[in-house]
């Protein structure tokens, strides 16, 4: 059985960390991607990117498939912690 550290390491091999200016560039180019804000509702209400869908991290796995029809589509997650 894999430990959580092993699972995180495997996921990190497939996840690209983007800087704010890179995401803004994609938005300016009107690239086709889904932007999801995974912060809790209180944080989201204090300030948000207007195009971002709010799906708090605690329910992401349970709700993502309802929001994403195209599994090949780029998904960018916005969080408070990087």
C-alpha positions as CSV (number, residue, x, y, z in Angstrom):
1,X,0.0,0.0,0.0
2,X,1.3,3.4,-1.0
3,X,1.9,6.0,1.7
4,X,0.5,9.5,1.3
5,X,4.0,10.9,0.6
6,X,4.3,8.5,-2.3
7,X,1.0,9.5,-3.7
8,X,1.9,13.2,-3.4
9,X,5.3,12.6,-5.1
10,X,3.6,10.8,-8.0
11,X,1.1,13.6,-8.4
12,X,3.8,16.2,-8.4
13,X,5.4,14.6,-11.5
14,X,2.2,15.4,-13.5
15,X,1.4,18.8,-12.0
16,X,2.9,22.0,-13.3
17,X,3.1,25.0,-10.9
18,X,2.2,28.2,-12.7
19,X,3.1,31.7,-11.6
20,X,0.4,34.5,-11.5
21,X,1.8,36.1,-14.6
22,X,1.6,32.8,-16.5
23,X,-2.1,32.4,-15.6
24,X,-2.8,36.0,-16.5
25,X,-1.1,35.4,-19.9
26,X,-3.4,32.5,-20.6
27,X,-6.4,34.6,-19.6
28,X,-5.3,37.4,-21.9
29,X,-4.8,35.0,-24.8
30,X,-8.3,33.6,-24.0
31,X,-6.8,30.1,-23.7
32,X,-9.3,27.3,-23.2
33,X,-8.9,26.2,-19.6
34,X,-11.0,25.9,-16.5
35,X,-9.9,28.0,-13.5
36,X,-11.0,26.6,-10.1
37,X,-10.6,28.4,-6.8
38,X,-10.1,25.8,-4.2
39,X,-10.1,28.1,-1.2
40,X,-12.8,28.0,1.4
41,X,-15.9,30.3,0.9
42,X,-14.7,32.9,3.4
43,X,-11.4,33.4,1.5
44,X,-13.2,33.3,-1.9
45,X,-15.6,36.1,-0.7
46,X,-12.7,38.3,0.4
47,X,-11.2,38.4,-3.1
48,X,-11.4,36.3,-6.2
49,X,-10.6,36.0,-9.9
50,X,-14.0,36.7,-11.6
51,X,-13.6,33.8,-14.1
52,X,-12.8,31.3,-11.3
53,X,-15.3,28.7,-10.3
54,X,-15.5,28.1,-6.5
55,X,-15.0,24.5,-5.5
56,X,-13.5,24.3,-2.0
57,X,-10.7,21.8,-1.6
58,X,-12.6,19.7,0.9
59,X,-15.2,18.8,-1.8
60,X,-13.1,18.9,-4.9
61,X,-12.9,15.2,-5.6
62,X,-16.7,14.8,-5.0
63,X,-17.7,17.6,-7.4
64,X,-15.0,18.0,-10.1
65,X,-16.6,15.5,-12.5
66,X,-19.8,17.5,-12.6
67,X,-17.8,20.6,-13.7
68,X,-15.4,19.0,-16.2
69,X,-16.9,17.2,-19.2
70,X,-13.6,17.2,-21.3
71,X,-11.0,15.3,-19.4
72,X,-8.3,16.6,-21.7
73,X,-9.1,20.2,-20.9
74,X,-6.5,22.2,-18.9
75,X,-7.5,22.8,-15.3
76,X,-5.8,25.5,-13.2
77,X,-6.4,25.4,-9.5
78,X,-6.0,28.6,-7.5
79,X,-5.3,28.3,-3.8
80,X,-4.0,30.4,-0.9
81,X,-1.0,28.3,-0.2
82,X,0.6,27.8,-3.6
